[in-house]
């Protein structure tokens, strides 16, 4: 049995026990953890069902932080499954919660995701608003990884809007931060995008 399988078995056993004793918060947490694990393995439909069940528990118990996190994950998952309307709905609800909770780190990440989604939908003005707000916030709170992501997403927006010089500028800003952090994944993404602009 591989690590993923043993991890899943562990979560499923914990889930059975938590259900038996009626610990709703623990059930919700375990469902969310199991869903995240399944999503990483590409089992999107099963992950979606677990995230949705966990969200029902979070709503019932009034756990707004968990709701925000779960809606964000459901939005990303819906996007991966090609359901753009559902992705937008989930991410916008998560954004509203993040604002109410003043969770600025999560807020900057949600703005990055919504900006990318609106770019994909060719809603460039809305995408610009989300991405600029997200970048300002990420800079304000000193979150360099979110800043890199936002520069990448702004570069994609500029590329889609045929502003290639501006796209190159955004990538250069993101690259500078990625080099400072020695962030291999973002370095690869940026270099790949730069090659497409050349």
C-alpha positions in Angstrom: 0.0 0.0 0.0 1.4 3.4 -1.0 1.6 6.5 1.2 -1.5 8.0 -0.5 -3.5 4.8 0.1 -2.4 4.5 3.7 -3.2 8.2 4.3 -6.6 7.8 2.8 -7.3 4.7 4.9 -6.2 6.7 8.0 -8.6 9.6 7.2 -11.4 7.2 6.4 -10.9 5.4 9.7 -10.8 8.7 11.6 -13.9 9.8 9.7 -15.9 6.7 10.8 -14.9 7.2 14.4 -15.7 10.9 14.4 -19.1 10.2 12.9 -19.7 7.5 15.5 -19.0 9.9 18.4 -20.9 12.8 16.7 -18.0 15.2 16.6 -19.2 17.5 13.7 -16.1 19.7 13.7 -13.8 16.8 13.5 -15.9 15.2 10.7 -15.8 18.4 8.7 -12.0 18.7 9.1 -11.4 15.1 8.1 -13.7 15.4 5.1 -11.8 18.5 4.0 -8.4 16.8 4.5 -9.6 13.7 2.6 -11.0 15.9 -0.2 -7.7 17.8 -0.5 -5.8 14.5 -0.7 -8.1 13.1 -3.4 -8.0 16.3 -5.4 -4.1 16.1 -5.5 -4.5 12.6 -6.9 -6.9 13.7 -9.6 -10.0 12.2 -8.0 -12.0 15.4 -8.5 -15.6 14.2 -8.4 -15.0 12.3 -5.1 -13.1 15.3 -3.7 -15.9 17.6 -4.6 -18.5 15.5 -2.7 -16.3 15.5 0.4 -15.7 19.2 0.2 -19.4 19.8 -0.2 -20.3 17.7 2.8 -17.6 19.5 4.8 -19.1 22.8 3.7 -22.6 21.8 4.8 -21.1 21.1 8.3 -19.3 24.4 8.4 -22.5 26.2 7.4 -24.5 24.3 10.0 -21.9 25.1 12.8 -21.4 28.7 11.6 -17.6 28.2 11.1 -17.0 31.1 8.6 -13.3 30.5 8.4 -13.8 26.9 7.3 -16.6 28.0 4.9 -14.2 30.5 3.3 -11.5 27.8 2.9 -13.9 25.2 1.5 -15.6 27.6 -0.9 -12.1 28.5 -2.2 -11.2 24.8 -2.7 -14.6 24.1 -4.3 -14.1 27.1 -6.7 -10.6 25.8 -7.7 -12.0 22.3 -8.1 -15.0 23.5 -10.2 -12.5 25.3 -12.5 -10.4 22.2 -12.9 -13.6 20.3 -13.8 -14.5 23.0 -16.4 -17.5 24.5 -14.6 -16.6 28.2 -14.8 -19.9 29.4 -13.5 -19.7 27.3 -10.4 -16.0 28.3 -9.9 -17.0 32.0 -10.1 -19.9 31.6 -7.7 -17.8 29.7 -5.1 -14.8 32.0 -5.3 -17.0 35.2 -5.1 -18.7 33.8 -1.9 -15.3 32.9 -0.5 -14.1 36.4 -1.3 -17.0 38.0 0.5 -16.3 35.9 3.6 -12.5 36.6 3.5 -13.3 40.4 3.4 -15.7 40.0 6.4 -13.1 37.9 8.3 -10.3 40.4 7.3 -8.2 37.4 6.3 -5.9 39.4 4.1 -3.6 36.6 3.0 -6.5 34.4 1.8 -8.1 37.5 0.3 -5.0 38.2 -1.9 -5.0 34.6 -3.1 -8.7 34.7 -3.9 -8.2 37.9 -5.9 -5.5 36.2 -7.8 -7.7 33.3 -8.6 -10.7 35.4 -9.6 -8.5 37.6 -11.7 -7.2 34.6 -13.6 -10.8 33.3 -14.0 -12.1 36.6 -15.3 -9.1 36.8 -17.8 -10.1 33.4 -19.0 -13.7 34.6 -19.5 -12.3 37.7 -21.3 -13.8 40.0 -18.7 -10.6 42.0 -18.7 -11.7 45.1 -16.8 -13.0 42.9 -13.9 -9.8 40.8 -14.1 -7.7 44.0 -13.8 -9.6 45.2 -10.8 -9.2 41.9 -9.0 -5.5 41.5 -9.8 -4.5 45.1 -9.0 -6.3 44.9 -5.6 -4.7 41.5 -4.9 -1.2 42.8 -5.8 -1.6 45.9 -3.6 -2.8 43.7 -0.7 0.0 41.1 -1.2 2.6 43.9 -1.2 1.0 45.6 1.9 1.1 42.4 3.9 4.5 41.3 2.6 3.5 38.1 0.9 6.0 37.5 -1.9 4.5 34.2 -3.2 1.2 35.8 -3.7 2.9 38.8 -5.4 4.6 36.4 -7.8 1.3 34.7 -8.6 -0.4 38.1 -9.2 2.4 39.3 -11.5 2.0 36.0 -13.5 -1.7 36.5 -13.7 -1.3 40.1 -14.7 1.1 39.0 -17.4 -1.4 36.5 -18.7 -4.1 39.3 -18.7 -1.7 41.6 -20.6 -0.9 38.8 -23.1 -4.6 38.1 -23.7 -5.3 41.8 -24.1 -2.4 41.9 -26.7 -0.2 44.2 -24.5 2.9 42.1 -24.9 5.4 44.7 -23.6 3.3 45.1 -20.4 3.1 41.3 -20.1 6.9 41.1 -20.2 7.2 43.8 -17.5 4.9 41.8 -15.2 6.9 38.7 -15.8 10.2 40.5 -15.1 8.8 41.7 -11.7 7.6 38.2 -10.9 10.9 36.7 -11.9 12.9 39.1 -9.6 10.8 38.0 -6.6 11.0 34.3 -7.6 14.8 34.5 -7.9 15.0 36.1 -4.4 12.9 33.3 -3.0 14.6 30.6 -5.1 11.1 29.4 -5.9 11.6 26.7 -8.5 8.0 26.2 -9.6 7.4 29.9 -10.1 10.7 30.2 -11.9 9.8 27.5 -14.3 6.3 29.0 -14.9 7.7 32.4 -15.6 10.5 31.2 -17.8 8.0 29.2 -19.8 5.7 32.2 -20.2 8.7 34.4 -21.2 9.6 32.0 -24.0 6.1 32.2 -25.3 6.3 36.0 -25.5 9.6 35.9 -27.4 
